[in-house]
């Protein structure tokens, strides 16, 4: 992997330890809809994918799609966003500060943009990112390269000068498709084995310590 002057982060499971909260909210959503709740494993396997894709995988009727989204987002704000500051990965603030000093940072998430902005602000992390993009920011969300390429454009750098950091196979596939470095994290939903198989060239193993390869060649100016 070459040196990076910009880093694009996934959100859930990468910056914030939200998977447990997502599992809880999905089950509450199923309860309110009168639907069978999926298993914890089935829910975790779909974290990082668009909500509608997640609900379809559970076998929930298409007729409940809009209601499911509305209920889930309301419950997510109540149960997860409200405690977002406590969900920041250990040392992640310091890691972001170290990177943001000399790199352009962005977020590309399968959340809709409003939800991403809401939870990043609540967590106190929004200030570190030049751009935040959600699944509704592009025609083709992860694992397509669209979000990563749009983020690079907003960051004012070429795709080859970017790395994507994420915890899911879709993050790695997006990075590879966009011609970017792919860095997996070991504290998220997918295993290092699966992340490497999807194209990761490096594992970030400790959220309190930024991999040297991300700090080796910082952006020398914030101007484009």
Secondary structure, 3 states (H helix, E strand, C coil): CCCCCEEEECCECCCECCHHHHHHHHHHHHHHHCCCCCCHHHHHHHCCCCHHHHHHHCCCCHHHHHHHHHHHHHHHHHHCHHHHHHCECCCHHHHHHHHHCCCEEEEECCCCHHHHHHHHHHHCCHHHCCEEECHHHCCCCCCCCHHHHHHHHHHCCCHHHEEEEECCHHHHHHHHHHCCEEEEECCCCCCHHHHHHCCCCEEECCCCCCCHHHHCCCCCCCCC
